[in-house]
């Protein structure tokens, strides 16, 4: 994702390339960062914590994308690549361990882990394609050094240094796209592997939200209201699964596979990075809300807790809208409306109870899915961008 690769080596055909168990193992480690971000948000409901969650997530998800996009071209089937993948897992694991106090005592540990992730990614690129890393690695290293420097300053300067890698990553993507237009660079998304890889990441993230329900029930007596809220939390996650995996994933693979090679890079970047940001942030936010809500389901929620539930679903749906528009795969009108309407459930959580808000959210999502099904949206790659 950080740069197009110059010359693809012979690889299995499109149908043969599937996500390897090592890649899935890597993704399981990466999702631990999402779990840590959920915990950070759960324990601190302030706007400052929200900003920290967004900064940490964007910085890490961009580098995760670098690994996912590179292994889309270079499967980890050789010993050097496998060793480097495991080293990258170590780097993300260190970052995840440091997340709870990344803006305080463990900032240096996070920065060190992130620098290691950048260097390992560069080594994987060199192992496969030589010294073409000059296009993007210097910017990535500068970004990692900014995160390390943030550990030694305070106040606004710290947040500015954390934002610097995001700006540098954006510049890196522009450079990559410009280089990708030249005849010397050949970059082609392998659609089946690429879509499957990101889908599996989202599935594991959903699993994290289900685990959050169980954690929230630790030490709570399982009365009828608690069981009902837990089931509703699971139904909420299932409805969000349906919204993406029932049709959109298949449509996305068909659209990417049939698109001209010159268009795939921009489409994949728009759908699987920019649109995936709110999708995964929505899962993180919703998981934090569920973990807080299920422990006292019959009592009114604090405003911030209700916002986590409604806002998490709204973020996810907004990301789904961006995903569909990036690929041109289906109408977005119903989803846009649903993303706004679910925020109306926040007063129900504050004025009534967590149980009432969960009932409303599940009912609204089921209604959205029924309306879309009744509208008969095309199943094979519609191009409506309504």
Secondary structure, 3 states (H helix, E strand, C coil): CCCCCCCCCCCCCCCCCCCCHHHHHHHHHHHHHHHHHHHHHHHCCCHHHHHHHHHHHHHHHHHHHHHHHHHHHCCCCCHHHHHHHHHHHHHHHHHHHHHHHCCCCCHHHHHHHHHHHHHHHHHHHHHHHCCHHHHCHHHHHHHHHHHHHHCCCCCHHHHHHHHHHHHHHHHHHHHHHHHHCCCCCCCCCCHHHHHHHHHHHHHHHHHHHHHHHHHHCCCCCCCHHHHHHHHHHHHHHHHHHHHHHCCHHHHHHHHHHHCCHHHHHHHHHHHHHHHHHHHHHHHHHHHHHHHHHHHHCCCCCCHHHHHHHHHHHHHHHHHHHHHHHHHCCCCCHHHHHHHHHHHHHHHHHHHCCHHHHHHHHHHHHHHHHHHHHHHCCCCCCCCCCC
